[in-house]
Amino acid sequence: MKTNLRPPAVPLVTVDPYFNIWSNANHLYDAETIHWTGTHNGMVGLAVIDGTVWRFMGGKDRRSDFKSLDAPALQQTNLNVEPLSSVYTFEGGGITLTIDFTTPLLMDNLDILSRPATYVTINAVSNDGNKHEVQIYYDFTAELCVDVPIQEVVASRNNLEDGSQVLRIGTEKQAVLKRKGDNIRIDWGYACLVTPSSTAADTMIGSTSLRDQFINSQQLPVEDDTNFPRAIEDDMPVLATVIDYGTVGVKEQSHYLVLAYEDKLSIEYFHKQLPGYWARKG
């Protein structure tokens, strides 16, 4: 049943108490996205429509060391929160964008239930009958993999056997399963941004300055940021991708990203450290 309920915080990534991202704003672009403890787990989404850059996620209400992004916001026209998905709809520049955050917590399939992944599907379609050139920029910050901002991180990239691009970021000092208690964030393992091989995309390891560079040039730099290890409070690192939708008409076009967390070991059970159920077979 669909309702007009706007929950106090909209679930975006809901894998577990460590790997989760929420929006506590009326619009996805009104404020930074957060961890359930209230600290920032920042994400930014930008859409280029016929050469004009629009913002649909994040980029406002930043901390004092960040400046707001100089891009107008698309109009958010709908939000539908379902058991496994939160779906936003935006309009602007002759395009309707639908952003679907799905975490497949399927109770009848433990392998999928335990998979530390959220799927972000972005659909674009013309709403004025004309054809438009569309690109989508997405990034998330290294806040996802640290407990406190003084911790240093490292980042890397590799390709899966099927050609999917994987960007990874995690703490340099991997204190696996060393923290316990409330009001803490994970600081071991690696946050991952996966772009499937079926999607034509550029990917980049960089910093939050990528966002302004992309707004100005509509391109990513040629080379990854290699200034690692560094504390995330020192030029906040991000993992970013730009997907080229090409010419979008009245036929909807769709691409997806995977946000994942490779925690290496998930639990200590009777003094034995164990991986997640999804990784039980290696």
Backbone bond lengths (Angstrom), bond angles and torsions (degrees), N, CA, C in turn:
res aa  C-N    CA-C-N  psi(-1)  N-CA   C-N-CA  omega(-1)  CA-C   N-CA-C  phi
1 M - - - 1.461 - - 1.533 109.19 -
2 K 1.319 117.56 128.27 1.448 122.43 178.33 1.525 109.87 -90.87
3 T 1.324 115.93 138.28 1.455 120.78 177.80 1.523 108.74 -133.58
4 N 1.309 116.56 173.46 1.461 121.74 177.00 1.522 111.71 -94.56
5 L 1.320 116.67 15.18 1.463 121.01 -179.82 1.515 110.84 -59.15
6 R 1.322 116.96 130.29 1.457 122.34 170.07 1.515 106.34 -111.24
7 P 1.349 119.14 102.86 1.451 121.14 -175.92 1.527 111.41 -64.60
8 P 1.353 117.97 158.70 1.467 120.54 178.95 1.520 112.99 -56.21
9 A 1.330 116.90 -32.32 1.457 121.94 174.12 1.524 107.39 -142.33
10 V 1.321 116.28 131.11 1.461 121.09 -177.42 1.527 109.02 -88.87
11 P 1.332 118.34 124.59 1.469 120.80 179.07 1.520 111.11 -74.18
12 L 1.331 115.65 126.52 1.461 121.26 177.92 1.531 110.51 -110.12
13 V 1.323 116.04 -52.89 1.471 122.36 174.49 1.516 106.93 -120.81
14 T 1.325 117.59 122.07 1.471 120.62 -173.32 1.523 110.79 -134.50
15 V 1.330 116.13 48.91 1.461 119.87 -177.16 1.523 111.24 -72.90
16 D 1.335 117.35 -49.39 1.459 121.74 179.63 1.528 107.99 -164.55
17 P 1.352 118.80 177.86 1.468 119.70 -177.40 1.529 114.51 -62.54
18 Y 1.327 118.50 -18.18 1.458 120.75 175.91 1.524 111.64 -89.06
19 F 1.320 117.20 -48.07 1.452 121.75 -175.55 1.525 108.91 -100.49
20 N 1.324 114.95 88.70 1.461 120.42 179.91 1.524 110.00 -152.56
21 I 1.342 115.02 147.76 1.464 122.30 -179.95 1.525 107.69 -139.71
22 W 1.342 115.67 136.77 1.454 121.63 -176.84 1.532 109.82 -133.28
23 S 1.323 115.18 157.77 1.460 121.33 170.11 1.524 108.12 -117.73
24 N 1.330 116.79 121.00 1.469 119.74 179.48 1.527 111.62 -106.31
25 A 1.350 115.16 27.39 1.464 120.81 -179.73 1.527 110.28 -112.73
26 N 1.319 115.92 160.93 1.458 119.98 177.82 1.526 111.59 -66.05
27 H 1.339 116.25 -32.73 1.454 121.99 178.11 1.519 108.41 -124.76
28 L 1.317 117.04 147.10 1.455 121.02 -176.24 1.521 112.33 -62.93
29 Y 1.327 117.06 -21.73 1.463 121.93 -178.86 1.526 112.63 -97.06
30 D 1.321 119.22 2.86 1.466 121.20 -175.77 1.522 113.61 -79.13
31 A 1.332 118.05 -26.27 1.467 120.92 -173.47 1.517 109.96 -155.29
32 E 1.320 114.83 164.92 1.462 120.23 175.15 1.527 110.43 -65.86
33 T 1.317 116.22 144.47 1.464 120.05 173.77 1.527 109.22 -74.81
34 I 1.352 115.98 156.13 1.465 120.40 -168.75 1.530 112.18 -135.08
35 H 1.337 114.21 161.47 1.460 124.07 166.64 1.532 107.33 -79.38
36 W 1.323 117.49 159.93 1.472 118.70 -177.35 1.521 112.59 -60.92
37 T 1.339 118.31 -22.56 1.457 120.92 178.65 1.531 112.27 -76.92
38 G 1.327 117.08 -7.87 1.457 121.13 -179.97 1.507 114.50 101.19
39 T 1.327 118.09 -12.67 1.462 120.41 176.39 1.529 109.21 -74.59
40 H 1.333 115.77 162.01 1.457 119.67 -176.03 1.525 111.64 -75.91
41 N 1.328 115.58 132.44 1.460 124.10 162.96 1.526 104.91 -122.59
42 G 1.315 115.43 81.61 1.455 120.77 -164.50 1.525 114.38 -74.03
43 M 1.332 115.28 138.55 1.463 123.16 170.92 1.526 107.86 -136.46
44 V 1.332 116.19 147.24 1.454 121.29 175.50 1.522 109.16 -132.96
45 G 1.339 116.02 137.17 1.453 122.24 174.39 1.511 110.55 -126.36
46 L 1.326 116.13 130.83 1.457 122.63 178.38 1.526 108.93 -127.84
47 A 1.317 116.38 147.08 1.459 121.72 175.89 1.527 108.60 -123.91
48 V 1.329 116.35 129.90 1.457 121.25 173.15 1.525 107.45 -100.79
49 I 1.327 116.77 118.06 1.455 122.63 -178.93 1.530 108.07 -122.25
50 D 1.323 115.94 110.13 1.470 121.49 -179.93 1.527 111.47 53.50
51 G 1.347 115.76 40.43 1.457 120.90 174.84 1.513 115.46 87.94
52 T 1.327 118.29 -6.21 1.464 121.63 177.54 1.527 109.00 -102.35
53 V 1.335 116.39 132.37 1.460 121.58 -178.08 1.527 109.72 -93.80
54 W 1.324 115.72 127.94 1.453 123.43 177.72 1.527 108.95 -119.55
55 R 1.318 115.49 154.41 1.468 121.57 178.36 1.522 109.19 -109.17
56 F 1.355 116.15 133.12 1.463 118.15 175.34 1.525 112.78 -122.84
57 M 1.344 118.05 -8.99 1.466 119.75 179.68 1.520 110.17 -149.64
58 G 1.338 116.46 131.25 1.458 121.84 175.05 1.521 113.28 66.84
59 G 1.335 113.84 -170.78 1.456 119.11 175.12 1.514 115.80 88.85
60 K 1.342 117.49 4.52 1.464 121.19 176.93 1.530 108.84 -129.79
61 D 1.355 114.98 164.60 1.469 121.32 178.85 1.521 111.73 53.95
62 R 1.328 115.44 42.84 1.451 119.59 -178.24 1.519 110.98 -77.56
63 R 1.336 114.08 164.01 1.456 118.71 172.96 1.516 109.75 -68.35
64 S 1.318 116.82 166.70 1.459 121.33 -170.60 1.521 113.12 -61.61
65 D 1.333 118.42 -24.45 1.460 120.05 -177.92 1.524 111.44 -87.31
66 F 1.317 118.47 -1.35 1.455 121.97 175.32 1.523 108.17 -114.62
67 K 1.312 116.34 144.29 1.460 118.61 173.99 1.524 109.56 -102.53
68 S 1.311 116.08 154.56 1.461 120.79 -179.48 1.524 110.30 -68.20
69 L 1.314 116.01 148.60 1.455 121.11 179.30 1.523 110.29 -75.38
70 D 1.324 115.13 138.33 1.456 121.34 -177.14 1.528 109.30 -91.60
71 A 1.322 115.69 70.27 1.464 121.24 177.70 1.524 108.16 -148.40
72 P 1.327 118.18 135.19 1.462 119.98 178.86 1.523 111.21 -68.12
73 A 1.313 116.57 154.55 1.455 121.13 -179.92 1.521 110.33 -90.66
74 L 1.339 115.30 138.74 1.450 119.50 167.89 1.527 109.04 -63.29
75 Q 1.299 117.63 156.83 1.460 120.99 177.93 1.526 109.48 -80.67
76 Q 1.339 116.35 119.83 1.463 119.46 174.77 1.528 108.64 -78.76
77 T 1.315 116.10 118.96 1.457 120.34 -174.23 1.520 113.59 -105.81
78 N 1.343 117.23 -15.20 1.460 117.72 -178.79 1.524 110.02 -162.46
79 L 1.333 115.43 150.70 1.458 123.62 171.51 1.519 107.65 -139.69
80 N 1.319 115.91 125.82 1.450 121.22 178.83 1.531 108.52 -126.05
81 V 1.331 117.03 114.79 1.465 121.98 179.88 1.525 108.40 -101.59
82 E 1.328 115.33 116.45 1.453 123.01 -179.37 1.526 109.06 -111.89
83 P 1.340 119.12 173.43 1.473 120.57 -176.36 1.530 114.41 -55.95
84 L 1.337 117.95 -37.91 1.460 120.30 -176.73 1.522 112.56 -117.24
85 S 1.318 117.80 -1.96 1.461 120.85 -173.66 1.523 111.44 -141.40
86 S 1.332 114.79 149.82 1.464 122.21 166.40 1.522 106.37 -122.90
87 V 1.331 115.98 124.59 1.460 121.19 -172.49 1.523 109.58 -121.85
88 Y 1.342 115.74 119.37 1.461 122.63 177.39 1.524 109.52 -104.13
89 T 1.337 115.97 146.45 1.454 121.72 174.36 1.524 109.41 -124.25
90 F 1.340 115.67 134.39 1.463 122.27 -179.42 1.520 109.09 -130.06
91 E 1.343 115.49 154.30 1.454 120.80 176.73 1.525 109.68 -137.61
92 G 1.327 114.95 145.45 1.453 121.15 176.60 1.510 110.43 166.68
93 G 1.333 116.87 149.15 1.456 120.82 176.76 1.519 114.12 63.07
94 G 1.336 117.25 21.56 1.456 120.06 -178.94 1.511 114.55 84.44
95 I 1.336 116.77 6.69 1.473 122.11 -176.70 1.528 110.05 -121.14
96 T 1.324 116.76 142.51 1.457 123.26 167.56 1.522 108.28 -107.00
97 L 1.340 115.89 123.05 1.468 122.36 177.19 1.518 109.36 -106.76
98 T 1.314 116.53 135.03 1.461 121.86 173.11 1.521 107.98 -119.38
99 I 1.335 117.03 123.15 1.466 122.73 -178.82 1.520 107.83 -112.58
100 D 1.320 116.28 116.11 1.466 122.60 -174.69 1.526 108.97 -114.33
101 F 1.342 116.12 113.17 1.467 122.14 174.59 1.530 107.53 -97.76
102 T 1.324 117.44 113.22 1.460 121.15 -178.02 1.528 110.50 -124.66
103 T 1.336 115.37 125.44 1.460 121.95 171.57 1.533 106.46 -112.83
104 P 1.343 118.39 110.23 1.475 121.13 -169.82 1.530 112.85 -79.83
105 L 1.317 116.28 72.69 1.468 121.30 179.51 1.534 108.91 -82.73
106 L 1.328 115.86 74.27 1.460 122.64 -175.03 1.522 109.64 -89.48
107 M 1.314 116.09 112.08 1.457 121.18 -173.29 1.529 113.16 -65.71
108 D 1.321 118.02 -20.69 1.466 120.39 -178.46 1.523 112.64 -96.23
109 N 1.346 116.96 8.13 1.464 120.47 178.39 1.521 108.22 -142.25
110 L 1.324 116.21 95.72 1.465 120.83 -173.57 1.521 112.57 -65.18
111 D 1.333 117.69 -32.73 1.463 119.35 178.93 1.522 111.18 -62.68
112 I 1.329 116.80 -42.51 1.464 120.11 178.22 1.519 110.69 -75.44
113 L 1.327 117.47 -40.10 1.465 121.60 178.93 1.526 111.60 -56.49
114 S 1.326 116.95 -40.03 1.463 120.92 -175.55 1.520 112.81 -88.09
115 R 1.315 117.61 -5.58 1.463 121.22 -178.00 1.531 109.55 -66.08
116 P 1.327 119.09 124.35 1.472 120.92 -176.23 1.521 111.97 -82.94
117 A 1.327 116.50 63.41 1.459 120.06 -173.48 1.521 111.08 -143.61
118 T 1.328 114.64 142.97 1.452 122.88 170.19 1.518 107.79 -122.47
119 Y 1.326 116.26 139.23 1.454 122.67 -177.08 1.527 109.16 -104.74
120 V 1.319 116.54 126.79 1.460 122.43 179.69 1.524 107.27 -111.33
121 T 1.333 116.05 108.18 1.457 121.72 -178.83 1.519 109.14 -104.87
122 I 1.338 115.74 127.81 1.462 121.51 -177.01 1.522 108.56 -119.98
123 N 1.326 115.50 116.37 1.458 121.82 -179.81 1.524 109.36 -107.69
124 A 1.324 115.72 142.64 1.462 121.73 178.49 1.516 109.53 -132.15
125 V 1.349 116.49 136.84 1.463 121.48 178.66 1.524 108.38 -150.38
126 S 1.321 116.45 145.56 1.467 120.78 176.83 1.523 109.44 -71.94
127 N 1.336 115.71 136.61 1.470 119.64 176.78 1.527 112.59 -112.37
128 D 1.341 116.75 5.14 1.462 119.64 178.99 1.528 112.45 -120.83
129 G 1.337 115.86 7.05 1.459 120.19 178.62 1.507 114.55 83.07
130 N 1.329 118.20 -6.27 1.459 121.86 179.54 1.529 110.80 -97.30
131 K 1.304 116.29 165.70 1.462 121.44 176.38 1.523 109.51 -94.09
132 H 1.345 115.68 141.39 1.454 121.37 -177.17 1.526 110.17 -135.63
133 E 1.327 115.66 145.88 1.466 121.41 174.74 1.526 108.78 -88.11
134 V 1.333 116.35 127.08 1.472 120.25 -171.86 1.527 110.49 -131.47
135 Q 1.314 115.26 135.55 1.474 123.50 168.47 1.524 107.75 -130.14
136 I 1.330 116.19 150.64 1.461 121.65 176.72 1.528 108.65 -123.69
137 Y 1.337 114.83 128.28 1.472 122.20 173.75 1.531 108.28 -106.20
138 Y 1.331 115.52 134.23 1.476 120.26 176.57 1.520 108.42 -138.96
139 D 1.336 116.69 141.03 1.467 119.80 170.42 1.519 110.91 -148.37
140 F 1.340 115.58 161.15 1.462 121.03 166.39 1.516 108.81 -134.43
141 T 1.336 115.94 155.97 1.455 121.52 -174.27 1.528 111.86 -92.76
142 A 1.331 114.79 166.56 1.465 121.66 177.77 1.520 112.47 -71.11
143 E 1.335 117.65 -1.38 1.464 120.64 175.43 1.527 111.33 -59.28
144 L 1.323 117.61 -23.27 1.458 120.93 -177.65 1.522 113.21 -66.87
145 C 1.346 117.54 -19.45 1.463 118.96 -171.67 1.520 113.75 -119.63
146 V 1.346 118.49 15.35 1.456 120.81 178.62 1.526 109.85 -130.44
147 D 1.330 115.00 158.65 1.466 120.47 174.38 1.521 110.74 -91.07
148 V 1.329 116.52 -40.34 1.465 121.83 179.62 1.532 108.65 -133.56
149 P 1.349 117.74 150.60 1.466 120.53 -171.63 1.519 115.18 -70.02
150 I 1.331 119.00 -9.76 1.465 119.10 177.92 1.525 111.90 -80.27
151 Q 1.334 117.89 -10.13 1.459 120.25 -178.72 1.524 111.21 -71.28
152 E 1.330 115.91 141.44 1.456 121.54 -178.55 1.522 110.61 -91.51
153 V 1.327 114.99 144.53 1.460 121.10 -177.77 1.524 110.57 -124.57
154 V 1.332 114.35 162.20 1.461 122.50 172.59 1.526 107.61 -129.58
155 A 1.323 116.57 155.40 1.462 120.73 -177.89 1.523 109.67 -136.80
156 S 1.325 115.53 153.73 1.467 120.78 -179.71 1.517 109.01 -154.56
157 R 1.338 115.99 171.53 1.454 122.12 175.98 1.521 109.99 -138.66
158 N 1.303 115.58 152.01 1.454 121.23 172.21 1.520 108.80 -159.63
159 N 1.330 116.44 169.39 1.454 122.12 178.50 1.522 109.83 -114.03
160 L 1.324 115.45 140.86 1.447 120.47 174.57 1.523 109.51 -77.24
161 E 1.334 116.14 168.66 1.459 120.33 -177.99 1.520 112.29 -59.32
162 D 1.341 117.04 -29.43 1.462 119.49 -178.61 1.525 112.68 -85.89
163 G 1.348 116.72 2.79 1.452 120.66 178.99 1.512 115.42 94.36
164 S 1.331 118.28 -2.52 1.459 121.10 177.26 1.522 110.44 -63.98
165 Q 1.327 116.77 141.14 1.461 121.88 178.69 1.532 109.57 -90.34
166 V 1.335 116.44 134.26 1.459 121.99 -179.66 1.523 109.54 -126.47
167 L 1.329 116.16 122.66 1.465 122.38 170.45 1.517 107.50 -106.15
168 R 1.369 116.54 137.24 1.460 120.79 -176.40 1.519 109.31 -130.49
169 I 1.340 116.23 144.73 1.456 120.52 175.03 1.525 108.81 -146.40
170 G 1.338 115.56 138.31 1.456 120.99 -179.29 1.509 110.52 -162.27
171 T 1.318 116.82 171.60 1.459 121.12 -178.50 1.525 111.07 -67.53
172 E 1.324 115.04 147.31 1.471 119.14 176.84 1.522 110.30 -66.74
173 K 1.330 116.97 -42.21 1.457 121.64 178.80 1.519 108.22 -94.59
174 Q 1.305 115.59 103.27 1.469 121.25 -174.76 1.530 109.73 -85.51
175 A 1.331 115.68 86.88 1.469 121.58 179.04 1.527 108.61 -85.53
176 V 1.323 116.34 76.44 1.459 122.03 -171.01 1.529 110.72 -68.11
177 L 1.325 116.06 125.87 1.462 123.63 176.88 1.535 113.11 56.11
178 K 1.330 117.01 32.77 1.463 120.18 -179.30 1.524 112.31 -93.21
179 R 1.319 117.84 -21.09 1.464 120.27 -176.87 1.515 110.45 -100.36
180 K 1.325 115.15 148.00 1.454 120.64 174.23 1.523 108.16 -150.59
181 G 1.315 116.16 163.02 1.455 120.02 -179.37 1.516 111.23 113.40
182 D 1.322 115.47 -171.92 1.456 121.71 -177.57 1.527 109.41 -101.17
183 N 1.325 115.34 166.47 1.464 122.44 175.99 1.528 112.34 56.94
184 I 1.342 116.80 40.84 1.452 121.49 175.23 1.527 108.94 -127.57
185 R 1.319 114.70 158.89 1.454 121.62 176.48 1.522 109.14 -116.84
186 I 1.325 115.82 157.55 1.455 120.21 -179.40 1.525 109.76 -68.68
187 D 1.330 116.81 138.18 1.464 120.46 176.30 1.524 111.09 -134.68
188 W 1.317 115.10 31.05 1.466 120.53 169.01 1.530 107.68 -136.49
189 G 1.330 115.35 164.26 1.450 119.09 -175.30 1.526 111.23 79.12
190 Y 1.336 115.86 -168.36 1.456 121.08 -171.37 1.526 111.38 -138.84
191 A 1.327 115.38 128.95 1.459 120.82 170.24 1.527 107.93 -78.63
192 C 1.331 116.16 137.03 1.461 121.03 -173.56 1.522 111.11 -127.42
193 L 1.322 115.21 141.46 1.457 123.16 170.82 1.514 107.47 -115.84
194 V 1.325 116.62 117.79 1.461 122.01 -174.92 1.524 109.05 -114.01
195 T 1.326 115.58 125.62 1.463 121.85 173.74 1.519 107.71 -109.81
196 P 1.330 118.79 116.28 1.459 120.57 -174.90 1.525 112.52 -64.14
197 S 1.331 115.60 155.08 1.466 121.05 -176.55 1.524 111.99 -63.13
198 S 1.326 117.30 -22.66 1.463 121.02 -178.92 1.521 113.24 -75.24
199 T 1.326 116.83 -7.35 1.464 121.67 -175.75 1.523 110.70 -108.88
200 A 1.315 116.18 126.84 1.464 121.33 175.35 1.519 108.57 -78.38
201 A 1.326 116.72 108.81 1.462 119.71 -173.76 1.517 110.90 -148.33
202 D 1.330 115.26 149.74 1.459 122.41 168.18 1.518 107.66 -99.82
203 T 1.333 116.57 142.31 1.458 120.67 179.34 1.523 109.42 -126.39
204 M 1.336 115.75 156.78 1.459 119.49 -173.68 1.523 111.00 -154.36
205 I 1.330 116.13 136.74 1.452 123.55 166.13 1.524 106.31 -97.45
206 G 1.324 116.86 120.33 1.449 118.36 -175.92 1.511 111.92 -154.21
207 S 1.316 116.15 -144.67 1.455 122.52 178.21 1.529 107.97 -134.31
208 T 1.326 116.82 177.99 1.458 119.90 -178.47 1.525 112.79 -62.06
209 S 1.330 117.65 -16.70 1.467 119.66 176.62 1.528 111.62 -65.40
210 L 1.344 116.81 -18.26 1.463 120.40 175.55 1.526 111.10 -55.19
211 R 1.325 116.15 -36.14 1.462 120.78 -174.46 1.520 110.72 -63.24
212 D 1.319 116.80 -48.03 1.460 119.84 178.66 1.525 111.01 -67.21
213 Q 1.342 116.45 -38.55 1.461 119.35 178.25 1.525 110.57 -60.78
214 F 1.338 115.82 -41.01 1.452 118.46 -178.94 1.522 111.21 -69.17
215 I 1.325 117.54 -38.95 1.463 120.38 177.64 1.524 110.47 -60.40
216 N 1.333 116.38 -37.99 1.465 120.52 -176.99 1.525 112.92 -79.07
217 S 1.344 116.89 -38.57 1.467 119.83 -172.84 1.524 114.21 -113.23
218 Q 1.354 116.46 -16.18 1.464 123.25 -175.84 1.523 112.27 59.08
219 Q 1.331 115.02 29.93 1.454 122.12 176.67 1.517 109.51 -142.41
220 L 1.336 116.18 154.98 1.452 121.63 171.94 1.523 109.78 -90.68
221 P 1.333 118.08 154.83 1.464 120.18 173.95 1.522 111.01 -59.41
222 V 1.312 115.89 163.31 1.467 120.84 -176.97 1.523 111.47 -76.74
223 E 1.339 117.18 -35.90 1.460 120.74 -173.24 1.519 111.24 -118.26
224 D 1.345 115.27 147.35 1.457 121.72 176.26 1.520 111.68 -64.73
225 D 1.313 115.67 152.37 1.466 122.57 168.13 1.526 107.65 -68.36
226 T 1.319 117.46 127.33 1.469 121.49 -179.64 1.527 112.12 -115.48
227 N 1.324 116.69 11.44 1.469 120.81 -178.71 1.532 110.23 -79.31
228 F 1.314 116.05 69.85 1.457 123.36 179.30 1.523 109.19 -133.41
229 P 1.345 116.97 151.89 1.469 127.93 -1.48 1.526 112.09 -74.79
230 R 1.342 114.91 152.61 1.459 121.28 173.72 1.516 109.12 -154.68
231 A 1.340 114.85 153.17 1.466 120.22 176.93 1.517 108.86 -68.49
232 I 1.343 116.72 146.38 1.455 117.97 -176.38 1.521 111.74 -70.40
233 E 1.321 118.20 -18.63 1.459 120.25 175.98 1.529 111.09 -76.50
234 D 1.336 117.15 -8.43 1.458 123.50 178.57 1.520 108.38 -102.03
235 D 1.352 117.09 90.23 1.467 121.89 -179.29 1.533 109.63 60.38
236 M 1.326 115.62 75.70 1.460 124.26 -171.79 1.529 113.13 -44.31
237 P 1.341 118.46 117.76 1.468 120.40 178.31 1.527 111.39 -72.07
238 V 1.334 115.36 150.02 1.455 122.12 173.68 1.524 109.69 -138.22
239 L 1.334 115.18 156.02 1.463 122.67 167.52 1.519 106.44 -108.79
240 A 1.332 116.72 128.94 1.461 120.07 -171.74 1.522 111.44 -134.27
241 T 1.327 114.98 155.92 1.458 121.84 173.20 1.511 109.52 -144.86
242 V 1.321 115.78 150.87 1.465 122.83 173.52 1.518 107.66 -126.01
243 I 1.330 115.91 122.09 1.461 122.31 -179.74 1.521 108.74 -105.47
244 D 1.322 115.87 127.68 1.452 121.19 178.97 1.531 109.09 -93.65
245 Y 1.333 116.67 112.11 1.466 121.51 178.31 1.524 111.73 -84.71
246 G 1.339 116.49 -8.35 1.451 119.53 -178.15 1.518 111.63 66.79
247 T 1.330 115.57 -142.69 1.457 121.08 179.86 1.523 109.66 -87.30
248 V 1.331 115.95 122.08 1.465 121.82 -177.55 1.529 108.80 -109.80
249 G 1.333 115.99 124.62 1.457 121.43 177.25 1.513 110.80 -115.98
250 V 1.325 116.16 -145.19 1.462 120.27 -176.11 1.527 111.79 -79.43
251 K 1.328 117.52 -8.27 1.456 121.10 173.28 1.533 108.95 -90.86
252 E 1.317 116.55 120.52 1.463 121.07 -175.43 1.518 111.03 -63.36
253 Q 1.345 115.47 136.96 1.461 121.64 174.55 1.527 109.15 -112.62
254 S 1.325 116.22 143.55 1.465 120.86 -171.94 1.515 111.20 -136.79
255 H 1.326 116.00 137.41 1.465 122.93 171.36 1.522 107.51 -140.04
256 Y 1.332 115.65 158.33 1.460 118.48 178.77 1.520 111.09 -136.96
257 L 1.330 114.43 157.20 1.457 124.60 174.32 1.516 108.05 -121.05
258 V 1.333 116.12 159.41 1.462 120.86 174.44 1.523 108.20 -119.78
259 L 1.334 116.33 125.29 1.459 122.22 170.69 1.518 106.87 -101.05
260 A 1.319 116.69 123.11 1.462 119.66 -174.37 1.516 110.03 -135.59
261 Y 1.330 115.50 161.00 1.459 120.30 176.00 1.522 109.51 -133.64
262 E 1.329 114.30 114.43 1.463 121.51 179.14 1.535 107.58 -93.98
263 D 1.346 116.44 95.48 1.464 118.80 -172.47 1.524 113.97 -88.06
264 K 1.323 117.82 -0.42 1.470 124.05 177.37 1.523 111.21 70.18
265 L 1.331 117.10 -63.65 1.457 122.27 174.90 1.525 108.11 -131.01
266 S 1.333 116.58 139.83 1.458 120.32 -170.01 1.515 114.82 -109.78
267 I 1.333 117.45 -26.50 1.453 118.87 -172.24 1.527 110.35 -154.58
268 E 1.339 116.28 148.25 1.462 121.10 170.90 1.528 107.62 -107.67
269 Y 1.315 115.82 117.42 1.460 121.86 -173.06 1.513 108.94 -123.13
270 F 1.347 116.59 112.82 1.465 121.93 -175.03 1.533 110.50 51.52
271 H 1.342 115.43 50.57 1.465 124.06 176.47 1.525 113.10 65.90
272 K 1.324 118.30 16.59 1.461 121.98 177.07 1.521 108.66 -118.68
273 Q 1.329 116.58 123.99 1.452 121.25 -179.89 1.530 109.87 -83.88
274 L 1.334 115.58 130.65 1.458 120.68 -171.91 1.538 110.32 -128.12
275 P 1.341 117.25 149.09 1.467 120.33 173.22 1.519 109.94 -76.80
276 G 1.345 115.52 171.81 1.447 120.11 175.08 1.522 111.65 -65.49
277 Y 1.319 116.30 157.66 1.459 120.48 -178.84 1.524 111.86 -55.62
278 W 1.321 116.56 -37.18 1.468 121.55 -178.68 1.530 111.54 -61.49
279 A 1.333 116.95 -26.20 1.473 121.40 -176.05 1.531 112.30 -104.78
280 R 1.324 117.11 15.91 1.467 119.55 -173.51 1.526 113.45 -64.53
281 K 1.334 117.27 -21.25 1.469 120.97 -179.55 1.524 112.25 -104.86
282 G 1.328 114.09 11.53 1.458 118.51 178.27 1.478 113.22 84.53
